[in-house]
Amino acid sequence: MGLVLGFFYREFAKAHDFSGSSQLPATHTHVLALGTLFFLIVIVLDKQFALTSGRWFNAFFWTYNAGLVMTVAMMVAHGILTVLAGASRR
């Protein structure tokens, strides 16, 4: 998903001749860090502390992923609107 968002930002900005700053480049980093690296750390912690066998892990897992999806969706929406607004000013 991070690769797709990075590609989308580059092509979308190029298609609209946009060279300013927006939220779109940050989505690539956020998805990689919060979606991948965070859960790699959770795997290591689970090995040591058996986190997945806890009674609250499922609630945490689904809440975290729903929040991540909502965060990335809002960042993409804001970035698209920024690019489109910047392109319309020209």
N, C-alpha and C positions, 0 to 999 in steps of 0.2 A: 504494500500500500504506500509506503514511503517513496519508493521508486516511481510509482504512478503519479503521486502528487508532485514530485520534483519535475517530472516530464510535463505534466499538465501546466505547471506554473511557467516553465520555459516557453512552451508552445503558445499558451494563451496570451502571455505578455508580448511575445513576438507578433502574433496575429493582430493584436490591437496597438502595436507600435508604442508600447508602454515601457518607460525606463525609470519610473519612480520607485518608491518603496511601498510595499503592501504586506498583508499577512500571509500571502501564498508561499513565499520561500520558507517561512517558519513552520508551515504545516509539515513539510518533509522532515525536519528535525524533530518536531514534537512526536510524530508517529513513530519514528525510529527509536527515540529515547523512551517515551512513555509506553509504547506498544511492545517493543522488543527487549530493550535493555532492562527495563524494570522487571519483566517477568523472568529474564535470565537470573536476576538477583533473587527473585522469589524462589526459583528452583533450587538455588544454593541454600537459601534459608530453610526451605522445606526439607532438604536432606539432613540438616542439622536439628531442626525443631519440629518436624512433622506438622507443618502448618495446614496442609490439605486435609488432615484428619480432624481438625478443629471444627466445632459446630458452626462457627461464623464464617468459615472460608467461602462457602458458596454465595452467601449474601455479599461479601466483600468482592468476590470475583465478578459477579454480574453487575453490581453497582459501579465498580471501577470501569468495566468495559463500556457500560452505557454512558458514563460520564466522558470517557475518552472519545466515543463516537460523537457525542453532542459537542464536545470541545472542537474536534477537528471539523465537523460540519459547519459550525459557526465561524471558524477561522477561514474556511474555504469560501463561505458566503460573503464574509466581510472583504476578503481579498478580491473576489470577483467584482464586487461592487466598486471597490477602489480602483481596479484596473479599468472598468467600464467608465467610471466618472472621469478618470484621468485621460482616457482616450476621447471622450466627448468634448473635452475642453480645447482640443486642438483644432 
